[in-house]
Amino acid sequence: MARSILWKASSLSILVCGLAAPALMNCGGKAPGGAPGGLTSGIPGAGGGCPDLGSAEAVAKVDFVDQFKVSAENGAKLKAGLQASAEIQAFSAKLDADLKAACGGLAKDLGVTGDFKSGEDSCKAAAEAMKGARAKFGAKAKLQIDTTPPRCEASMNMVADCAAKCDASVTPGSAKVECEPGKLSGSCSAECSGSCEMKGAAKCDGTCSGSCEASFKGACGGTCDGKCDGKTSKGATCNGTCEGTCSANAKGSCGGKCNGSCELKAKAKCEGTCTGSCTAEFKEPKCTGEVTPPKMSAECKAHCDAEISGKLECKPAQVIVRVEGSADASAAANYKAALEKALPAILVIAEGQAKQANKTAANVSVVIEGLQGSIQGMASGGVAAGAKLAGCVAAPFKGAIDAAASVKADVKVSVDVKASASASGSASGSGKTG
């Protein structure tokens, strides 16, 4: 893949130089007037003559038909493709920054010094640091990591609005957007079936995830008051089953008030956000699963995918780490603290965003590569107009291809860290996802 991308980038520069000849015969050296050579040097409009293509908002203001002498159809394709380019680059930068902060913090908490250039570098360092930390536990130690998955939501209204603004064939206000069955969420004025993310502490007839003030039984990542594995526990961390109250990262039955989310046993009123189904119509609906947008052009699909990926609303995972029988109690305690602090944010990418991010990266890459291959035939204003168009879009298109590759790499390394956290080594590893 890397080889084909390099070929296309170099081919584009050759085509631009060829189209701009004879005025720019020395594209590889200096342009007329002594300016340094390169892809955009000396190309009409490639410097100050290019419109601002640095953000999706700026691209939306450009009249491609007038400025680049292209057809209305090609102008729409260019606009959507360049918006996708800007959005995938912004998404990639945010994803990498989030991963760098989480994995970098994990690595440093486990004793690694120095700075990391990227999210990928920091996660590789974190994986090695975890391996080294587990080596201190000894062969008889048992490691278990229980997690409540992160929650990432896409606004259904945002998907519909993007489609209607981008593709003229989509009717505003009536665009049909579908959500994966059982994954629709929002405010439910009637009865909710599924789970309820509560606004405050309330009775939970089901499984409580968060904290429980009375009659709790289950895993507790905070402090447990009552009994831990049958033994009296007063405000201590419980590595087994807590019975009584749990201050944080609770997952179990709660006879008192639950603060967090409740997996409902049956239909019930939900004072908060309901996920699943509602006996009335959801208000401000969001989707925690896969969204199926209305039918639109490939370029608009890439644009909307990139926009939604960058605006997903995510709640971190809950993580409970248990290490039993470690030969080095201090190393085990440090490992537990470091993972419970950093892993929730890493799982947002590895579990909450992974599928959408990979799909977006793939869609954007295909669309941009298609536009790169057809760019020379779009401009109808002669050689100069074609050269200007090619020069102006070269950098954002290359940036999009690079960003898509970076997104895929960050997702992969986040998944690797997730696997490394409980990998078998000197300690026997296991993990559960709730």
Beta strands, then each sheet from edge to edge (+ up, - down):
strand 1: 142-148
strand 2: 151-155
strand 3: 178-179
strand 4: 184-187
strand 5: 191-198
strand 6: 202-203
strand 7: 206-220
strand 8: 223-228
strand 9: 231-237
strand 10: 242-254
strand 11: 257-264
strand 12: 268-269
strand 13: 272-278
strand 14: 283-287
strand 15: 291-292
strand 16: 313-315
strand 17: 318-324
strand 18: 428-433
sheet 1: 17+ 1- 18-
sheet 2: 6+ 11- 5+ 13- 4+ 14- 2+ 16-
sheet 3: 3+ 15-
sheet 4: 6+ 11- 5+ 12-
sheet 5: 6+ 11- 7+ 10- 8+ 9-
end
